[in-house]
Amino acid sequence: MEINEFIKNFANQFEETDASEFTPGTKFRELEEWESLLALAILNMIAKKYGVVLPHKEMRETNTIQELFDLVQSKQ
C-alpha cells in the first residue's frame, strides 16, 4: 500500500472538495465537506480496498490523512 494510492481513494469519497486539497498532512476533519457520513464512507472504503476493519473510535484518534494511512498500514 502506498500513500498516494490511499490519498486518491480517500479523495474519491468526497464530491465537492478538489483533489488538490488532499495531501498526507491534510487535516481531513477541517475540510468544509467533512461530515459523519463521509467518515462511514471512508471506513467502508478502507475495509473493501485494504481489508482492514477500523472501529470508528480509532479513526477519531487520527487527525491527518498520513495518520489514518499509518493506522491502516499497522493493521494489515
C-alpha positions as CSV (number, residue, x, y, z in Angstrom):
1,M,0.0,0.0,0.0
2,E,1.3,3.4,-0.9
3,I,0.3,6.8,0.5
4,N,-0.5,8.3,-2.9
5,E,-3.0,5.5,-3.7
6,F,-4.5,5.8,-0.3
7,I,-4.9,9.6,-0.8
8,K,-6.6,9.0,-4.2
9,N,-9.0,6.5,-2.7
10,F,-9.7,8.8,0.3
11,A,-10.3,11.8,-2.0
12,N,-12.7,9.8,-4.1
13,Q,-15.1,9.7,-1.2
14,F,-15.6,13.5,-1.4
15,E,-17.9,15.0,-4.0
16,E,-17.1,18.7,-3.8
17,T,-13.6,19.0,-2.4
18,D,-10.9,19.4,-5.1
19,A,-8.4,16.6,-5.3
20,S,-5.6,19.1,-4.8
21,E,-6.7,19.7,-1.2
22,F,-5.6,16.1,-0.3
23,T,-2.1,15.6,0.9
24,P,-0.5,13.4,3.6
25,G,-0.7,16.4,6.0
26,T,-4.4,17.3,5.3
27,K,-6.4,17.6,8.5
28,F,-9.5,16.0,7.0
29,R,-11.9,17.0,9.7
30,E,-11.2,20.6,8.9
31,L,-12.4,20.2,5.3
32,E,-15.7,22.0,4.7
33,E,-17.3,18.9,3.3
34,W,-16.4,16.7,6.2
35,E,-19.4,15.0,8.0
36,S,-20.1,11.8,9.8
37,L,-21.5,10.1,6.7
38,L,-18.1,10.7,5.0
39,A,-16.4,9.0,7.9
40,L,-18.6,6.0,7.4
41,A,-17.8,6.0,3.6
42,I,-14.1,6.2,4.4
43,L,-14.3,3.3,6.9
44,N,-16.1,1.3,4.3
45,M,-13.5,2.1,1.6
46,I,-10.7,1.0,4.0
47,A,-12.5,-2.3,4.7
48,K,-13.1,-3.0,1.0
49,K,-9.8,-1.9,-0.5
50,Y,-7.4,-2.7,2.2
51,G,-9.2,-5.5,4.2
52,V,-8.9,-3.6,7.5
53,V,-12.0,-3.0,9.7
54,L,-11.3,0.1,11.8
55,P,-13.5,0.9,14.7
56,H,-14.9,4.4,14.4
57,K,-13.2,5.3,17.7
58,E,-9.7,4.5,16.2
59,M,-10.4,6.7,13.2
60,R,-11.4,9.6,15.5
61,E,-7.9,9.4,17.1
62,T,-6.3,10.4,13.8
63,N,-6.1,14.0,12.5
64,T,-4.3,13.8,9.2
65,I,-4.5,11.5,6.2
66,Q,-1.0,10.3,7.0
67,E,-2.0,9.3,10.5
68,L,-5.0,7.4,9.1
69,F,-2.8,5.8,6.5
70,D,-0.3,4.7,9.2
71,L,-3.1,3.3,11.3
72,V,-4.5,1.2,8.4
73,Q,-1.0,0.1,7.5
74,S,-0.3,-1.1,11.0
75,K,-3.4,-3.3,10.9
76,Q,-2.5,-5.1,7.7
